[in-house]
Amino acid sequence: MVHSVELVFDPDTEAAVRRIWDALRDADIPSQAPAGRPHSTLTVAQHIDRGSEAVLQGIVHRFPLPCRLGATLIFGRSAGVLARLLVPTDELLEIQAEVYRLCLPFMEPAPMPHAEPANWTPHVTLARRIAPARLATAVRIAGRPAEIVGQVTGLRHWDGDKRVEYPIG
């Protein structure tokens, strides 16, 4: 498994994402429901030492901040990953770059390349391993509502090995 530092959302934004997860599940599409919590990963590595949480305390004053979940995205080629874009703002991009930089000394062996600031796509995952035949239905469900307006309320450190979240701040 992996460790990550993630953005978390206000209850209304979480509920909107969970409604999409549930609708996908009800359509027999392998959604993220019921496991997990809606989030957007800022950086990820095989291991991130918990010492990172102390240095990340220095940026928690930047929350909450407004956010919008916009377009539906598909990552991959065959059995794809379905997501909603977390619309990038200057502030969001700055936070991601800062979290990446602050966590570098705590990541082993190294951060995943897609988490590097120039390669990062802000998103919230909705479903994984979608068969090509189910993709059109999945995209239709995932795109409703067209936009979700909410707030990013903070950060968490996710330990994927233990399946435990550590709130930061």
C-alpha positions as CSV (number, residue, x, y, z in Angstrom):
1,M,0.0,0.0,0.0
2,V,0.9,3.7,0.0
3,H,0.9,6.7,2.2
4,S,-0.5,10.0,1.1
5,V,-1.2,13.5,2.3
6,E,-4.7,14.6,1.2
7,L,-7.2,17.4,1.2
8,V,-10.5,16.8,3.0
9,F,-13.8,18.5,2.4
10,D,-16.7,20.0,4.3
11,P,-19.6,17.7,5.1
12,D,-21.8,18.9,2.2
13,T,-19.1,18.3,-0.4
14,E,-18.4,14.9,1.1
15,A,-22.1,14.1,0.9
16,A,-22.4,15.2,-2.7
17,V,-19.4,12.9,-3.6
18,R,-20.9,10.0,-1.6
19,R,-24.2,10.4,-3.5
20,I,-22.3,9.9,-6.8
21,W,-20.5,6.9,-5.3
22,D,-23.8,5.4,-4.2
23,A,-25.4,6.0,-7.7
24,L,-22.4,4.3,-9.3
25,R,-22.6,1.4,-7.0
26,D,-26.4,1.1,-7.6
27,A,-25.6,0.9,-11.3
28,D,-23.2,-2.0,-10.7
29,I,-20.2,0.1,-11.3
30,P,-17.3,-0.5,-8.8
31,S,-17.4,2.9,-7.0
32,Q,-15.4,4.0,-4.0
33,A,-18.5,3.4,-1.7
34,P,-18.7,2.4,1.1
35,A,-15.0,2.5,1.9
36,G,-13.0,5.6,2.3
37,R,-13.6,9.3,2.6
38,P,-13.8,11.7,-0.3
39,H,-10.4,13.4,-0.6
40,S,-7.9,14.8,-3.1
41,T,-4.4,13.4,-2.8
42,L,-1.6,16.1,-2.7
43,T,1.4,13.8,-2.5
44,V,1.9,10.0,-2.3
45,A,4.8,7.6,-1.7
46,Q,5.3,4.1,-0.5
47,H,5.9,5.5,3.0
48,I,5.5,9.0,4.5
49,D,6.9,9.3,8.0
50,R,4.5,10.7,10.6
51,G,7.1,13.4,11.3
52,S,5.7,15.1,8.2
53,E,2.5,16.0,10.2
54,A,4.5,18.4,12.4
55,V,5.9,20.4,9.5
56,L,2.5,20.5,7.8
57,Q,1.0,22.2,10.8
58,G,2.5,25.4,9.4
59,I,0.1,25.5,6.5
60,V,-3.2,24.5,8.2
61,H,-4.0,28.2,8.7
62,R,-4.8,28.3,4.9
63,F,-8.0,26.3,5.4
64,P,-10.8,26.4,4.8
65,L,-10.7,27.5,1.2
66,P,-13.4,27.4,-1.5
67,C,-13.3,24.6,-4.0
68,R,-15.3,23.4,-7.0
69,L,-15.5,19.9,-8.4
70,G,-16.0,20.2,-12.1
71,A,-15.5,18.0,-15.2
72,T,-15.5,14.2,-15.2
73,L,-12.1,12.7,-15.8
74,I,-11.0,9.3,-17.0
75,F,-7.5,8.1,-16.2
76,G,-6.1,5.0,-17.8
77,R,-6.7,3.1,-21.0
78,S,-8.8,0.0,-20.5
79,A,-10.3,-0.5,-17.1
80,G,-10.2,3.2,-16.2
81,V,-10.3,5.3,-13.1
82,L,-13.2,7.7,-13.0
83,A,-12.8,11.0,-11.1
84,R,-14.1,14.6,-10.9
85,L,-11.6,17.5,-11.4
86,L,-10.9,19.6,-8.4
87,V,-10.7,22.8,-10.3
88,P,-7.2,24.2,-9.9
89,T,-6.7,27.7,-8.4
90,D,-3.5,29.4,-7.8
91,E,-3.9,28.9,-4.1
92,L,-4.6,25.2,-4.5
93,L,-1.6,24.7,-6.8
94,E,0.6,26.6,-4.3
95,I,-0.6,24.4,-1.4
96,Q,0.1,21.2,-3.4
97,A,3.6,22.4,-4.2
98,E,4.3,23.3,-0.6
99,V,3.0,20.0,0.8
100,Y,5.1,18.2,-1.7
101,R,8.2,20.2,-0.8
102,L,7.6,19.9,3.0
103,C,7.0,16.1,2.8
104,L,10.1,15.3,0.6
105,P,12.4,14.5,3.5
106,F,9.8,12.2,5.0
107,M,8.9,10.1,1.9
108,E,10.5,6.7,1.2
109,P,11.7,5.7,-1.3
110,A,10.5,8.8,-3.2
111,P,7.3,10.5,-4.1
112,M,5.3,9.0,-7.0
113,P,6.0,10.9,-10.2
114,H,2.3,11.9,-10.8
115,A,2.4,13.8,-7.4
116,E,5.2,16.1,-8.6
117,P,3.8,19.7,-8.8
118,A,4.3,19.8,-12.6
119,N,2.5,16.5,-13.1
120,W,-0.3,16.7,-10.5
121,T,-3.9,16.6,-11.6
122,P,-6.2,17.6,-8.7
123,H,-9.1,15.3,-8.6
124,V,-11.5,13.2,-6.4
125,T,-11.7,9.5,-7.4
126,L,-15.2,8.1,-7.9
127,A,-14.6,4.6,-9.2
128,R,-11.8,2.3,-10.3
129,R,-11.5,-0.5,-12.8
130,I,-14.5,0.4,-14.9
131,A,-15.0,-1.9,-17.8
132,P,-15.1,-0.2,-21.2
133,A,-18.7,-1.3,-21.7
134,R,-19.8,0.5,-18.6
135,L,-17.9,3.7,-19.1
136,A,-20.6,5.7,-20.8
137,T,-23.1,4.9,-18.0
138,A,-20.4,5.8,-15.4
139,V,-19.6,9.1,-17.0
140,R,-23.3,10.0,-17.2
141,I,-23.8,9.3,-13.5
142,A,-20.5,10.9,-12.4
143,G,-21.3,14.2,-14.2
144,R,-24.3,15.0,-12.1
145,P,-24.5,17.6,-10.7
146,A,-22.3,19.4,-13.3
147,E,-20.5,21.3,-10.6
148,I,-20.1,20.8,-6.8
149,V,-19.2,24.0,-4.9
150,G,-17.8,23.5,-1.4
151,Q,-14.8,23.9,0.8
152,V,-11.5,22.2,1.5
153,T,-11.4,22.1,5.2
154,G,-8.0,20.6,5.9
155,L,-5.4,17.9,5.5
156,R,-4.9,14.3,6.6
157,H,-2.1,11.8,6.4
158,W,-3.5,8.5,5.1
159,D,-1.6,5.4,6.1
160,G,-2.6,2.9,3.5
161,D,-0.8,0.0,5.2
162,K,-2.9,0.3,8.4
163,R,-5.8,2.0,6.7
164,V,-5.8,4.8,9.2
165,E,-6.1,8.5,8.8
166,Y,-4.3,11.1,10.9
167,P,-5.9,14.5,10.7
168,I,-3.4,17.4,10.5
169,G,-4.2,20.5,12.4
